[in-house]
Amino acid sequence: MKRHKLPFPDDESTYYTWKDLNVACNFNVYKRIFRVVSCDEFTRKFYENEGCPLNASESLPGDNFGHTRAMINYK
């Protein structure tokens, strides 16, 4: 994916802005669902200065592929 404006899935004449993104939030990009689980301190301060506090960070989900691969290599 290149850096460009991302259209909303329901209305391609409107685009995502920074106000549409939040931590612990899903967003749809070309029929793929992405989830923001964390952000850096600079981003958190930017949102606070703009009056849009962010949700608490989440932990990353477990990697089932890595676990399965390790079990195959173990055998």
PyMOL commands that set and color helices and strands:
alter all, ss='L'
color gray80, all
select helices_A, chain A and resi 18-20+41-49+64-74
alter helices_A, ss='H'
color red, helices_A
select strands_A, chain A and resi 25-29+32-36
alter strands_A, ss='S'
color yellow, strands_A
deselect
rebuild
show_as cartoon
